Amino acid sequence: MGPCCAMGQAAGTAAALAAQQDVSPRALDVRQVQDALLKEGAYLGRRFETRH
């Protein structure tokens, strides 16, 4: 169930960022989405533990 929640959070974050920027989610920079998720406290894996 955890991975489903994480995907939902990522999808919602991407949708919100896309709406704010008036672009499609596909046009977003992946790092921007990752940074937003990290600020929200999402766990993205070990390689992201030091990036904030």
N, CA, C and O atoms as a GROMACS GRO file, in nm:
protein
  208
    1MET      N    1   0.081  -0.120   0.000
    1MET     CA    2   0.000   0.000   0.000
    1MET      C    3   0.085   0.126   0.000
    1MET      O    4   0.046   0.228  -0.056
    2GLY      N    5   0.202   0.120   0.063
    2GLY     CA    6   0.291   0.236   0.069
    2GLY      C    7   0.331   0.291  -0.067
    2GLY      O    8   0.324   0.412  -0.089
    3PRO      N    9   0.372   0.202  -0.160
    3PRO     CA   10   0.409   0.254  -0.293
    3PRO      C   11   0.293   0.325  -0.364
    3PRO      O   12   0.315   0.421  -0.438
    4CYS      N   13   0.171   0.278  -0.341
    4CYS     CA   14   0.055   0.343  -0.403
    4CYS      C   15   0.037   0.484  -0.348
    4CYS      O   16   0.007   0.577  -0.423
    5CYS      N   17   0.056   0.500  -0.218
    5CYS     CA   18   0.045   0.633  -0.157
    5CYS      C   19   0.154   0.725  -0.210
    5CYS      O   20   0.128   0.842  -0.239
    6ALA      N   21   0.276   0.673  -0.224
    6ALA     CA   22   0.387   0.753  -0.275
    6ALA      C   23   0.361   0.797  -0.419
    6ALA      O   24   0.390   0.911  -0.454
    7MET      N   25   0.307   0.708  -0.500
    7MET     CA   26   0.277   0.746  -0.639
    7MET      C   27   0.167   0.851  -0.644
    7MET      O   28   0.171   0.942  -0.726
    8GLY      N   29   0.069   0.837  -0.556
    8GLY     CA   30  -0.038   0.936  -0.550
    8GLY      C   31   0.014   1.073  -0.510
    8GLY      O   32  -0.027   1.174  -0.567
    9GLN      N   33   0.104   1.076  -0.412
    9GLN     CA   34   0.163   1.202  -0.369
    9GLN      C   35   0.244   1.263  -0.483
    9GLN      O   36   0.236   1.384  -0.506
   10ALA      N   37   0.320   1.182  -0.552
   10ALA     CA   38   0.401   1.232  -0.664
   10ALA      C   39   0.312   1.285  -0.776
   10ALA      O   40   0.339   1.391  -0.832
   11ALA      N   41   0.206   1.213  -0.808
   11ALA     CA   42   0.115   1.257  -0.914
   11ALA      C   43   0.046   1.388  -0.875
   11ALA      O   44   0.033   1.478  -0.958
   12GLY      N   45   0.002   1.397  -0.752
   12GLY     CA   46  -0.063   1.520  -0.705
   12GLY      C   47   0.031   1.639  -0.705
   12GLY      O   48  -0.007   1.749  -0.743
   13THR      N   49   0.154   1.616  -0.661
   13THR     CA   50   0.254   1.723  -0.660
   13THR      C   51   0.284   1.769  -0.801
   13THR      O   52   0.290   1.889  -0.827
   14ALA      N   53   0.301   1.675  -0.893
   14ALA     CA   54   0.328   1.710  -1.032
   14ALA      C   55   0.209   1.786  -1.092
   14ALA      O   56   0.229   1.883  -1.165
   15ALA      N   57   0.089   1.744  -1.062
   15ALA     CA   58  -0.028   1.812  -1.114
   15ALA      C   59  -0.038   1.955  -1.061
   15ALA      O   60  -0.071   2.047  -1.135
   16ALA      N   61  -0.008   1.973  -0.933
   16ALA     CA   62  -0.013   2.107  -0.874
   16ALA      C   63   0.093   2.198  -0.936
   16ALA      O   64   0.065   2.313  -0.969
   17LEU      N   65   0.215   2.146  -0.951
   17LEU     CA   66   0.321   2.226  -1.012
   17LEU      C   67   0.286   2.263  -1.156
   17LEU      O   68   0.308   2.376  -1.200
   18ALA      N   69   0.232   2.168  -1.230
   18ALA     CA   70   0.195   2.193  -1.368
   18ALA      C   71   0.086   2.300  -1.377
   18ALA      O   72   0.090   2.386  -1.464
   19ALA      N   73  -0.011   2.292  -1.287
   19ALA     CA   74  -0.119   2.391  -1.287
   19ALA      C   75  -0.065   2.530  -1.253
   19ALA      O   76  -0.106   2.630  -1.314
   20GLN      N   77   0.026   2.537  -1.157
   20GLN     CA   78   0.085   2.666  -1.119
   20GLN      C   79   0.163   2.728  -1.234
   20GLN      O   80   0.164   2.850  -1.251
   21GLN      N   81   0.228   2.644  -1.313
   21GLN     CA   82   0.311   2.693  -1.423
   21GLN      C   83   0.238   2.696  -1.557
   21GLN      O   84   0.294   2.739  -1.658
   22ASP      N   85   0.114   2.650  -1.557
   22ASP     CA   86   0.032   2.645  -1.679
   22ASP      C   87   0.101   2.565  -1.790
   22ASP      O   88   0.108   2.609  -1.905
   23VAL      N   89   0.152   2.447  -1.753
   23VAL     CA   90   0.214   2.356  -1.849
   23VAL      C   91   0.157   2.216  -1.824
   23VAL      O   92   0.090   2.193  -1.724
   24SER      N   93   0.185   2.124  -1.915
   24SER     CA   94   0.144   1.987  -1.892
   24SER      C   95   0.244   1.924  -1.796
   24SER      O   96   0.360   1.965  -1.792
   25PRO      N   97   0.203   1.825  -1.718
   25PRO     CA   98   0.296   1.758  -1.626
   25PRO      C   99   0.419   1.703  -1.698
   25PRO      O  100   0.528   1.700  -1.641
   26ARG      N  101   0.403   1.663  -1.820
   26ARG     CA  102   0.515   1.609  -1.898
   26ARG      C  103   0.623   1.716  -1.923
   26ARG      O  104   0.739   1.682  -1.943
   27ALA      N  105   0.584   1.842  -1.922
   27ALA     CA  106   0.678   1.950  -1.948
   27ALA      C  107   0.758   1.991  -1.824
   27ALA      O  108   0.851   2.072  -1.835
   28LEU      N  109   0.724   1.938  -1.709
   28LEU     CA  110   0.794   1.973  -1.585
   28LEU      C  111   0.935   1.915  -1.582
   28LEU      O  112   0.962   1.808  -1.638
   29ASP      N  113   1.023   1.986  -1.515
   29ASP     CA  114   1.158   1.936  -1.489
   29ASP      C  115   1.147   1.834  -1.375
   29ASP      O  116   1.093   1.866  -1.269
   30VAL      N  117   1.196   1.715  -1.396
   30VAL     CA  118   1.185   1.608  -1.297
   30VAL      C  119   1.248   1.650  -1.165
   30VAL      O  120   1.195   1.619  -1.058
   31ARG      N  121   1.358   1.719  -1.170
   31ARG     CA  122   1.424   1.764  -1.046
   31ARG      C  123   1.336   1.858  -0.966
   31ARG      O  124   1.340   1.858  -0.843
   32GLN      N  125   1.257   1.938  -1.034
   32GLN     CA  126   1.165   2.028  -0.964
   32GLN      C  127   1.060   1.949  -0.888
   32GLN      O  128   1.027   1.982  -0.774
   33VAL      N  129   1.009   1.846  -0.950
   33VAL     CA  130   0.910   1.760  -0.883
   33VAL      C  131   0.976   1.688  -0.765
   33VAL      O  132   0.918   1.680  -0.657
   34GLN      N  133   1.095   1.636  -0.787
   34GLN     CA  134   1.167   1.566  -0.680
   34GLN      C  135   1.193   1.661  -0.562
   34GLN      O  136   1.172   1.623  -0.447
   35ASP      N  137   1.238   1.782  -0.590
   35ASP     CA  138   1.264   1.878  -0.484
   35ASP      C  139   1.138   1.912  -0.406
   35ASP      O  140   1.141   1.923  -0.283
   36ALA      N  141   1.027   1.928  -0.476
   36ALA     CA  142   0.900   1.957  -0.409
   36ALA      C  143   0.859   1.839  -0.319
   36ALA      O  144   0.812   1.860  -0.208
   37LEU      N  145   0.877   1.718  -0.368
   37LEU     CA  146   0.843   1.600  -0.288
   37LEU      C  147   0.931   1.591  -0.164
   37LEU      O  148   0.883   1.558  -0.055
   38LEU      N  149   1.059   1.620  -0.180
   38LEU     CA  150   1.150   1.616  -0.065
   38LEU      C  151   1.110   1.720   0.039
   38LEU      O  152   1.118   1.693   0.159
   39LYS      N  153   1.069   1.838  -0.006
   39LYS     CA  154   1.025   1.943   0.087
   39LYS      C  155   0.899   1.900   0.162
   39LYS      O  156   0.876   1.942   0.275
   40GLU      N  157   0.817   1.817   0.097
   40GLU     CA  158   0.695   1.766   0.160
   40GLU      C  159   0.724   1.649   0.254
   40GLU      O  160   0.635   1.602   0.325
   41GLY      N  161   0.850   1.603   0.254
   41GLY     CA  162   0.887   1.493   0.343
   41GLY      C  163   0.875   1.355   0.280
   41GLY      O  164   0.881   1.255   0.351
   42ALA      N  165   0.860   1.349   0.150
   42ALA     CA  166   0.850   1.220   0.082
   42ALA      C  167   0.986   1.150   0.081
   42ALA      O  168   1.090   1.216   0.075
   43TYR      N  169   0.984   1.020   0.088
   43TYR     CA  170   1.106   0.942   0.079
   43TYR      C  171   1.124   0.896  -0.066
   43TYR      O  172   1.039   0.826  -0.120
   44LEU      N  173   1.235   0.937  -0.127
   44LEU     CA  174   1.260   0.903  -0.267
   44LEU      C  175   1.373   0.802  -0.284
   44LEU      O  176   1.410   0.770  -0.397
   45GLY      N  177   1.426   0.754  -0.177
   45GLY     CA  178   1.534   0.656  -0.183
   45GLY      C  179   1.662   0.712  -0.125
   45GLY      O  180   1.674   0.832  -0.100
   46ARG      N  181   1.757   0.624  -0.104
   46ARG     CA  182   1.883   0.663  -0.040
   46ARG      C  183   1.959   0.772  -0.112
   46ARG      O  184   2.017   0.860  -0.049
   47ARG      N  185   1.960   0.768  -0.244
   47ARG     CA  186   2.042   0.867  -0.316
   47ARG      C  187   1.988   1.009  -0.302
   47ARG      O  188   2.057   1.104  -0.338
   48PHE      N  189   1.868   1.025  -0.250
   48PHE     CA  190   1.809   1.157  -0.231
   48PHE      C  191   1.814   1.204  -0.086
   48PHE      O  192   1.765   1.312  -0.054
   49GLU      N  193   1.873   1.122   0.003
   49GLU     CA  194   1.870   1.156   0.146
   49GLU      C  195   1.946   1.283   0.179
   49GLU      O  196   1.911   1.351   0.275
   50THR      N  197   2.048   1.318   0.103
   50THR     CA  198   2.126   1.438   0.133
   50THR      C  199   2.086   1.557   0.048
   50THR      O  200   2.135   1.668   0.072
   51ARG      N  201   1.998   1.539  -0.049
   51ARG     CA  202   1.957   1.649  -0.137
   51ARG      C  203   1.831   1.715  -0.085
   51ARG      O  204   1.726   1.651  -0.082
   52HIS      N  205   1.838   1.837  -0.045
   52HIS     CA  206   1.719   1.913  -0.005
   52HIS      C  207   1.728   2.051  -0.061
   52HIS      O  208   1.638   2.132  -0.040
   0.00000   0.00000   0.00000
